[in-house]
Amino acid sequence: MTTLEIRQAITAANDRLAENLRQRFADYGVLVLNLIASPGAGKTALLEKTIVALGSRFTINVIEGDPYTRLDSERIIHAGGGGVQINTEGGCHLDARMVSEVIDRFDLADTDLIVIENVGNLLCPAAWDLGQDVTVVVTSLTEGTDKPLKYPETFARAQVVVINKIDLEPHLSATAADLKTNVRTINPDMSVFEVSCLAGTGLESWHHWVAEAIKTKKGIRGHA
């Protein structure tokens, strides 16, 4: 019981700070995505492709969460986005305090999209609100089709799933159809995108969704 009370107090403090972040992002009309995935699912590759496709129309900044190194933030900057690295030094997720400490490195008045690429982990990040508008889970066929069933809280809390590496389907026993079925078993309302960051398959639909979500947050109607 004591452990439960301590956890509730910690998450309650996090949630208050996350709401402050959410209001701040809303004041500037900045869309915020919390990107969750296992290591190697393709989060950073998806962001690189998204920045290249949309970077001429929108200002995209990324908060990178990793236990160590600046490798992913360097990839983001190389792709043309703004990147800031948070190293948790063994911590398994980001929290609202960590985001608050780095958010002023971006000019929110000149930002359209912030993506928080969480620490590679399908368990811990799910319970921690970061002030995001949308939680996106990236999963891949190489992980199999059972992850929504093994980590239901993560998929239940998300609004969007990106299934990556569909180009490998001919070489795997896992299929995108089976994975999508398991996703919808946990969350029937989930938006699902099937992509290959390597081959470029399906990325146009994902990019269109991101662009429309940015424009909705900014209150823009029509096409840029």
Secondary structure as UniProt FT lines:
FT   HELIX           2..28
FT   STRAND          31..37
FT   TURN            39..40
FT   HELIX           43..54
FT   TURN            55..57
FT   STRAND          60..66
FT   HELIX           71..79
FT   STRAND          82..87
FT   TURN            89..90
FT   HELIX           96..102
FT   HELIX           103..105
FT   HELIX           108..110
FT   STRAND          113..117
FT   HELIX           124..127
FT   STRAND          134..140
FT   HELIX           141..143
FT   HELIX           147..150
FT   HELIX           152..157
FT   STRAND          160..164
FT   HELIX           166..171
FT   HELIX           176..186
FT   TURN            188..189
FT   STRAND          191..194
FT   TURN            197..199
FT   TURN            201..202
FT   HELIX           203..218
//
